[in-house]
Amino acid sequence: MRILFACGGTGGHINPALAVAGYIRQQYPDTVIAFAGNPKGMEARLVPQAGFDFLPIHVLGFQRRITLHNLKNNVMASCYLISSAFRSRQIMKEFSPDVVMGTGGYVSGPLLRTAAKMGIPTVAHEQNAYPGVTTRLLCRYVDKVLLAVEEAKSRLDPNREYIVTGNPIREEIVFATRKKAREKLGIAPEQFTILSFGGSLGAQRINEAVADVIAWHRREHPGEIHHIHATGSYGVQLLPRLLREKQVDFENCKDLDIREYINDMADCLAAADIVICRAGAITLSELQAAGKPSILIPSPNVAANHQYHNAMVLAKRGAAVVIEEKNLTGEALCRQLEEFYLHREKLESFSKQAAAMAVVDANRRIAQVVLSLGGK
């Protein structure tokens, strides 16, 4: 059986496809799998690293804001739009897939449309509560539409049938335990532990608010709180400067674990009592799988404000508190953390609600749909 995955643009589109492909490769080693994506996108690096063949196709998204840079981008996007139809057909003929699956990004559009026109079975998976433009356009063409959450249905064609599968997540997130994680990280069993991060690049507003949080718990609860924070690349110099201004001795404090990036997220999640982060779809699915309460600060710099809609799915079920970035201050964040610190029963309630929302077998569910369409 031959499966082609179409994805690109962000890790939120690429990693789910890699997770499903990895699961299928593990369960059915004889399956031939390839990925198609933009040769200038991060998929060109991540896909070969995961051991899959990569087929390049040039696609660009159109920008709505009128600037000189965006006008140039849109001219190039128009050229690629014309050539992508030809390239998509070329890929289908050369790879000859039994089924094509798209997980989002502009590259999914031409590939899935071309596959559908050629009579090749197609699947689209939407990770967010607010479906992206690509998913909304593809609904009329593909054979199966898979959703991460039930709430996405209300924003799609009501005449279609949808399958709620959840988002693919890494197995190590599911199986990590609090006790072992804390032993690895050197965190005392009784310490209240905060995990905070704002993405690989880092978010300035989150770093600024977290500096206030660190100053608060070093002053009010010394030795009682352990804090793991990822600054992101843009915050490597910013956070230390802010902490020095607040006269926080962060360099010689064993209760502070400040780093640029979190490479051991499974352990950090398992060890944490509360998580402060953005509201990307995969991040939220991992929070649910780990059963972690969270304070979510949706990024305002994303299409259709979809992180806000993702976050509100958890908030409405009592699994998270949402603070929009426009309302984010260090004082507000400290006040919310103090509430959780003093009232652990609230943390427990949030934890149970998050765990109740978890879908830990999304890889299997999605793979079953893909394989059945391909005749397996």
ABEGO torsion letter per residue (X at the ends): XBBBBBBEGBAAAAAAAAAAAAAAAAABAABBBBBBBBAABAAAAAAAAAGBBBBBBBBBBBBABBBAAAAAAAAAAAAAAAAAAAAAAAAAAAAGBABBBBAEEAAAAAAAAAAAAAGBBBBBBBABABBBAAAAAAAAABABBBBABAAAAAABBAABBBBBAEBBBBAAAAABBAAAAAAAAGBBAABBBBBBBAEAAEBAAAAAAAAAAAAAAAAABBGABBBBBBAEAAAAAAAAAAAAAAGBBAAABAABBBBABBABAAAAAAABABBBBBABAAAAAAAAAAGBBBBBBBBAABBGGAAAAAAAAAAAAGABBBBBAAABBAAAAAAAAAAAAABAAAAAAAAAAAAAABBAAAAAAAAAAAAAAAGX
